[in-house]
Each structure stands twice: as C-alpha cells, then as structure tokens.
Amino acid sequence: MGGIASSTTFDIPKECIGGVVVNEGPDFRIEVKNIPVPGIKSDEVLIRMNCTGLCMSDVHYMLNDWSMPPMSQFGTQCAGHEGAGVIVKVGDRVKNLKVGQRAGVKPIADICHTCAECKSGREMYCQNTTLAGLQVDGSYKQYIKSPERYTALIPDGISDYLAGPVMCSASTIYSSLKESGIRAGNWACFPGGGGGVGIQGVQLATAMGIRTIVVDTGAEREELAKKMGAEAFVDFKEVENAAAKVVEITEGGAHAVFVTAIQSYPISVDYLGSRAGGVVMCIGLPPKGKFHIDLDPSKLVFRNQSVKGTLVSSLADIDATLEFAKRGKLRLEPTIVGISKFNESVQKLKNGQVVGRIVVDFNLP
C-alpha cells in the first residue's frame, strides 16, 4: 500500500467511512457508518486513512473503564490511533507539508507546544495533550484532520500495514526499551509478548542486540515469538511458576521486564529475580482499581531494583521506530481485514483472542 501518495490531487467526498462506537461501555460494538468528512483549519491538513491498526487502548476508551471522561463527553464517535494514509488537503497557512505526502495518526493528536515537557522532547507527558480516539475522532475514521505542527510523516519503503501500528504499539515499546536503560547482551522479559505491542518489542530488542524471553501461552504465540527473535518462550499454562522459570533461564533474573499484559503486574517484579539494577517497565494501562504491584521496599533497596512507567512516544521516537521498519528490522505480519470485519475484529481484541496485530483496510469490503 501507499501508492495513493503518487498523486497530488484528490477528490474529497462530503462523507466517509467510520467505525463508530455504539452503546459505549461494557457492551459496546462498532458499526460502520457514513459520517461527515471533517473540515480543516488554516494550519491543519486532511489525511485519508488507508488503514488503521487495532489497539487495546481503543477498547478501553470504548469500554470507558479507565479514570478518564468517556468518549461521548467529547463528542467523539471513532476510536483509533494507529492510522496510515496520505495527505489530501492542506490549509492555506500550512508551510511545510504537501498534498500527496504519506502521514499517520498517532495516540496524541496535539500538544500545547509551550510547557517544559514539550520543549524538552518529552511532549507525550504534556498535561494539555489531545488524545486521538478519545478527545477527538481517531483512525477508525477514513478522513482525519491533523495540525501541521504535530503530524507524523511516513517515509517510503514501509507499507501502510506496518506504518499504522508503528504510530502507537511499536514506537511505544521502543520508547520504553530506550528509557529502561537496557543494553546489548541483557535479558528483556515480555509478559504477554505474543500480543501486538510485545511482539514488536521482541523484534526491536533483538535488533538492538538484547536477549529476549516471552511469557505467554499457546503454540501459535510461541511460534510467532520465536520467529520474530525471541530466544526463549515460557508458557505460563505449562509451567508451575513462570517467574521462577524466567529467573532460571536468565541465570538470575531479567534485566528489564516490559509489561504489556496487564494481568502480569502483580508478579512482574518476580521476573527480576535477584538481578541488581533490574527494572519493571509499566506500559499496559489496567482498568481502574485492578492489577496492582505489591512492592517490597527491601528488595528494591538491596538489589537496586525499580519500577517505572512510560506512556507513548515523542515524534522523534516515532521517526526512529519508522527507521527500524525501513531497515527491515520490524517485520510485523498483521492480520488484514476489510471494514465488514471491523466489529468482529475489535471484539476479538477485547476478548484476548488476537495473536499479533489486526489491521483494518478501509479499501477492502
């Protein structure tokens, strides 16, 4: 995909396809509807989505089980923040972006650009962010507006099917790997590593020379994990104590644990074993009040261990992750579906039935 970017003029319809959330809450569903194409301001661009990845964060927005206001409070109809497409229109004050350039939709639609975090390249921690798919319509909508000053461009040589998930899942895990301080030759443990975020972390860590171990279950996830570079796989349903097995394989404990499977938080510190300086990186966001970590301060003190969290990526880290993809170091093999499978696919994600990543192609029925 991506060939659409070869043209410099586009016919823009008045309506477009949208995967609209209906019955927001525990029993939500996605209905494919025709909805208005948004207008743009003078400093914005209009992006036509070719595809969108499906992320568990979308599900939480639609479930409304985080400590956040519901989508409906913002008038948001469409979740999604892993889109890839092409710029089809630019505002009259847009200076640097052009019609025909490839662009993506990422978790943060815009930032304040003035606070200390924004000025230091850590803009994902700006307290005035606008979240795509929650506060504004996200990539489940075929046409999306984006401010020029905070639009992510996609280089040639990367398919839309890969570039979409890079906008969130791949770049999110890349930022966490970087911030963990883990080095080549160290062990990285990925509880839930057979899922969409974890499996991209396995590939990126492997590309950095880091040894990887995945904790998950099922032959399909094991096959995928090892294909993508995992040195070891621990099936938590087949062993009595998954954490003890990780400590055994790594000869003392993982140097860093990257928690994308929220159910793993209660035992996440155990994967560190006695590893001095080991760190648990919190990535997945559990529902309010669930899956806490019970910490023993003595262990943190005596073994210099720590627990920290990372959110999503800066524009710079998205660019860096796209570069890994361009070099062939990120080889996501998502399941591709058309818009008729939108709700079915999101429900599978909600129910934990997805191996790897699902991408919805707006150009397929």
Secondary structure, 3 states (H helix, E strand, C coil): CCHHHHCCCCCCCCEEEEEEEECCCCCCEEEEEEEECCCCCCCEEEEEEEEEECCHHHHHHHHCCCCCCCHHHHCCCCCCCCEEEEEEEECCCCCCCCCCCEEEECCEEECCCCCHHHHCCCHHHCCCCEEECCCECCCCECEEEEEHHHCEECCCCCCHHHHHHHHHHHHHHHHHHHHHCCCCCCEEEEECCCEHHHHHHHHHHHHCCCEEEEEECCHHHHHHHHHCCCCEEEECCCCCCHHHHHHHHCCCCCCEEEECCHHHHHHHHHHHCCCCCCEEEECCCCCCCCCCCCCCHHHHHHHCCEEEECCCCCHHHHHHHHHHHHCCCCCCCCEEECHHHHHHHHHHHHCCCCCECEEEECCCC
